[in-house]
Structures are given as structure tokens and as C-alpha cells.
Amino acid sequence: MFITKIAYHIIHYLSDLNLPIQAGDYKLISRKALDKILMQNEFRPYVRGLSVWVGYKQTFVHYEREARGAGESKMPLLSAGPVVDFINGVTSYSLKPLYIGIFFGFLSIIFSFLLIIYALFLKFNGLAIPGATSIIIAISFFSGILLFTLGIIGIYLARIFEQTKGRDQYIIKDIKE
């Protein structure tokens, strides 16, 4: 489906994984790789991501999906399952969404300074509506500060979350003596 492809592209772009596009949920995993996945003890693992994250060699079998023979899907696209999977895919392996929040907060602060200059220009030239200048200044500047601060707090919380997950920092494939 088109929406599924878009979701995979977004997850691929926002995560730190090289998550293959249109890779199905059915996998043949070696015992060694499965043991490493199971060692992670994650509460809600994003298995599509973990199978790539462990880093063992992967290969793909390409096939044509045939149309459904009979019946209809029991999982609507915008139901909780696919939406939760998408959110897990984005948030399990990256802090990029939080950095995007910081970036937009910083842009809001810069925009608010320009807006403040414009509002003061209107005020001193007698073109402003009474009270509008102070409202514009307060809302624009403090909204940017709040967004920026929430992004920074989010980064701290995400780092704490990463520590509590207990996921290994890396996987050692072989030790040669």
C-alpha cells in the first residue's frame, strides 16, 4: 500500500536504522541473532527494528504479493495496531523527532524576535491596536521558549529511557583469539 510505503520511508529517515522498505514481518532468523534479540529484554520491542539493529548479515527474498483471494483485512490501516507500530518504529531507535522539536522551538524564537520588532514598529507609529503588541510579544516569544525547553527536557528523558531499557550498546558477532 502507498501509505505503508510512506510510513516505512518516514521510519527509515527518522530512525538510526537502515530499515528496509517493504520488508515483511515474516523472517527466518538464525538462533544466534534471535538469542541477541531476546537478550535485550525490551518491554514493547519493535521487532522489525531489532532484527536489523542486531547487525547480523541479512538477505532478502523478493516476491510478488498476490491480491487477497477472499475476504477482507481485519486490521484497518488507521486502527491502533498500525499507528502504534509506526510510532514505535519512529521512537524506538532515534532521538531525531526530539531534535526536530528543538529546531522548531529555535525557529519560533527567531520568528518571535522578528514579530516583536514588527509589533514595536506598529506600536511606535500608532498603527497597532491597543494591547495587541504585548499579546503578540508574550505569546510568540514564550511559545518558542516553551517548545525549545520541552525539546531539551525530552532529550534528557529519552536518554534516561535509553538507560532503563537496558539495550546493549553494541553486539559482538565473533571473538577471534
N, C-alpha and C positions, 0 to 999 in steps of 0.2 A: 504494500500500500504506500501511497505517496506520503501520508502523514507519518507513517512508521519510518520511512527513509529520512525525512526531515528530523525526526526525533533522534535517530542514530547519528546524524551529522552534528546536531547540537551537542549530544553527549560526547562525541569524538572531539569536537572543538573545545568544549569547556573542561573536559577531564584531562588528567595527565596520562591517560592510557591510549594506546593505539588500538582502540576498539573497532573491530572490523564491522563494516556496514553490511547489513542484511545477513549477518551470521545468525543462524537459528539457535534455538535453545537446546537442541539435541546435540550432544557432544560425546565423543569417545575419548576418555581421559585416562592417561596412564595411572597406575597405582601410586607412583612416586609423586606426580602432580596432585592427585586427589588427596594424598596424605598431607601435603603442604597446605592445600586449601582448607582442609578440616582442622589443621593445627591453629588456624587463625582465630577460632572461637568467636566469630562475629555474631552479634545478636540478630541482625537482619542483613545477611550477606547479599550483595549484588553479584550473583554467581557469574553472569556474563562478564563482569569486570574482573572478578577474582581469577577466573580461568585464564585471562590474559595477563593479569598482574603477576602471577607466579613466575611467568617468564620462560617456561619451557617451550621447546620448539613446537610450532603448530603448523598444521597444513589443513587445507580446506577441500572439501568435495563439493564441486559446483553441480547444481541440478536445477531443472525447471520445475517450479511448483505448478502443479496442475490445479485447475479450478476444483472447488469443492464438489464432490459427486452428488451429495444430497444433504439437505438440512441447512441450518444457518448457524453462524457463530454464536456461542453462548456468552461471549465476552465482548460487549460493545466497546468501541475504540475509546470513548471518553469516560469509561467507567473507572472505578477506583483502581483496579489492577494495573492497567497500562499507565495511568497517570502516576501512580506510586512508583512503578518501575522506572519511569522516566526521571522522576525526582531523585530516586536512589542512584540512578546512573550518573546524574549531574553532580550530586553532593558527596558521593562515596569516595571519589578519587581526586578531588580538586578543591582548591580554595578560590578559584577564579571568579565564581559568582560574588564572593565577598569583596574581592578586589574591584569588581565592576561597581559595587555599591560605593566603595571609597572614591573611585574615579568620578562617578556621578555626583557624589557629595562635593568633591573638589570643584567640579564644573559649576555646580549650583552656587558655591561660594563666590566664584569668579563672576558668574552671571549676576549675582546679587549686588556685587560692588558696582557693576555697570548700571544696574537698575537703581541703585542708591544715588549714583551720580546723576542719572536722568531725573529721578524724583526730586532731588535737591535743585536741579536746574529749573524744573517746573515750578517748584515752591518759590524760589527767589525771583522768578519772572512773573509771579502772580497768575500762573496758569493752572496750578494744582487745586484740586477740590480739598477743602479743609479736612484735615485728618487722614487723608489718603496717603500722604507721604510717610507718615510714621507707621501706618499699617503695612505699606509696601516694604519699607526697610525692615521692620520686625519680622514679617513672615518670610521674606526671601532669604535674609541672612541666616536666621535661626533654623530655617528648614535645611539649608545647606550644611550648617554646623551639625545638626542632628543626624542627617544622612551620613556624613563623614564619620562622626563619632560612632554611630551604630555599625558601620563597616569595620572600624578598628576593633570594637568590642566583639563583633562577630569573628574576626580573625583570631583573637585571643581564645574565645570559646571553642572555635574549631580546632585550635592547637591542643587545648585541653581534651577535647573529644578524641582527637587522634591518639593521644597518650592512653586514654582509658580503653580504647578499642583493643589495644594490645596486639595490633597487627605488626608482624615483623617488618623491620625497615628494608630488608632485602632477603633474597632467597639464594642460598649457595647450592648450585647444581651438583658439583663434584669437588672433592678434595683429592688432589693428586699428591702423593708422597714420593 
